[in-house]
Amino acid sequence: MSAALPGAGAGRWVWSATRVVLLLAFGVFFALPMLALLDFSTKVPGTEERTGEAWSQLLRDPAMTEAITTSLLLAGLTVVGMLVLLVPTMVWVRLRVPRASRLVEFLCLLPLTIPALVIVVGIKNVYAWVNYLIGDSALTLTFLYVVLVLPYAYRALDSALSSIDTTTLAEAARSLGASWFTVIVRVVLPNIWPGVVNAAFISVALVLGEFTVASLLNYDTLPVVIVLLGKSDAPLSMAAALGSILFAALLLLVMSVLDRRRSTRR
Amino acid sequence: MSALAPTAAPGTAEPSPRPGPRLRVGPAIGLLPFLAFIGVFLLVPTVTVAVGAFQDESGAFSTEKVAALFEETAMRALRQSLLLSTFSAALGAVLGAVLAYLILAAPPTSLVRRVATAVCGVLAQFGGVTLAFAWIATLGFGGLLTDLLADLFGLDATGSGWLYELPGLVLVYTYFQIPLMVIVFLPALEGLRPQWREAAVGLGANTWQYWTKVAVPLLRPAFLGSALLLFANAFAAYATAAALVSQGAPITPLLIRAALSSEVILGQANFAYALALQMVVVVAIVMGLYAWLLRRTSRWLG
């Protein structure tokens, strides 16, 4: 769309000046809290001095390092779980049971309508079984996180699958004697790789920031520990908060760069 | 980035590649693991909530907990929640639409546009905890802006702890609502064809007439739909409020936390079920309206 107003030079100048001023205002609004986090995490209370103490403590505080490890492990497990659950199912739906595509789509998008908080409230009985069967560990959160990332992962994988001719690929592979496992892992998966990478990045970012489920089920993931430490060691928790959002930003930035490279190549 | 946007590509339900519905059960078995997983970790909890809302402590049928929803505490939390969602959605929708328009004025490949969409993606999706802390560092006691205002104007920005009540929550929620609006509204704005404007101008319309008679009516369903999504997003959000407000329960999600954590009072668990059910009902209504508006939008703007 043509956003610039046609017309006199003066009007045009006013418009671009307004645009710059407004963009700056939005920029300040969004940057200010992040700067405040940086400021708070590097300030020595009571004095004007600057220190990197809180940041170096991130990697020394045992509670913090443990929480970071837990969250990163959870992110990895969630990506694996999501792929194992979703990729074969979506490929199978396309190839063999196309009539179920609406059902699968509906189920995948359902977590957008059922808030995470509601799932936590109702999960007690299920988790009693999970804890009984595989033990009580923060890593069991993986099951719920796979559910939470479903809508986003589904969209990423669905658009990747739509861009290739899955049926022809699969038929060719099958006629050459490939098993279904080979079809999915060695034929379809490499072709939808960009979608898989997108889905993985979104899942990682979501898991690293997830608080609702972990906090209400009393598991010490990174956001939970950040809140806990907020009461005793504010600068440390502020540093962790800023660090985690920068990490997520980096991930999503990498994703958008990969995305762009793909679209220019096509 | 588009994968983050709940509006993007609504399903793209492609017609089945195979002609003829073959009524064989065989292939459908392949879906069992997926269905079982969704059943256990999504449907069972939801059904538990729906059933538990209509039970008392002993498990017998009772409408007592649902009736408690209409008592003072729950009603006040619901009212506050609705106010918070409405205000933050309205602010987010209007400001987000403005920001989306500003971003769109930049050429598609420009740095401004790329950075803006990437930043919006992060801020809209990423953890409420971080945002709560960021605002505490900004406007809390000893915060950056607090000190700045005190130094410059002698203002007491933390006065009466408004940051930890409804006005503060609206401010902090708006911080993630604006980016979400940008993400979901940008595609609709991009769908406005330059040709429509040229056609309007060719027929003698001025800029004002083009906007009021063509662009705004076309964008209205998309705008309202996005605003509804923002409403649902705010209504379902928990993390930001939980990290910001450590005691008390001004909104429904925090009341649920209170009901869950005080299991000493008998029957509070069932009260949490009732509150959660209420939440599902509200969000489901809003998302239903959203889907309906989205269908109307996609007729014109793709």
Interface residues (C-beta under 8 A of the other chain):
Chain A: M1 S2 A3 A4 L5 P6 G7 R19 L22 L23 F26 F29 F30 L32 P33 M34 L35 A36 L37 D39 F40 S41 L85 L86 P88 T89 W92 V93 R94 R96 V97 P98 R99 A100 S101 R102 V104 E105 L107 L110 P111 L112 T113 I114 P115 A116 L117 V118 I119 V120 V121 G122 I123 K124 N125 V126 F143 L144 V146 V147 P151 Y152 R155 A156 D158 S159 S162 T167 N198 A199 I202 A205 L206 L208 G209 E210 F211 T212 S215 L216 P223 I226 V227 G230 K231 S237 M238 A241 L242 S244 I245 A248 A249 L252 L253 M255 S256 D259 R260
Chain B: M1 S2 A3 L4 P6 A8 A9 G11 T12 A13 E14 S16 P17 R18 P21 P27 A28 G30 L31 P33 F34 L35 F37 I38 V40 F41 L42 V44 P45 T46 V47 T48 V49 G52 L95 V98 L99 Y101 L102 L104 A105 V112 R114 T117 A118 V119 G121 V122 L123 Q125 F126 G127 G128 V129 T130 L131 F133 A134 W135 I136 A137 T138 G142 G143 L144 L145 Y175 I178 P179 L189 E190 L192 R193 P194 R197 V201 T207 A232 F235 A236 Y238 A239 A242 A243 S246 P253 I256 R257 L260 A272 Y273 L275 A276 L277 M279 V280 V283 A284 M287
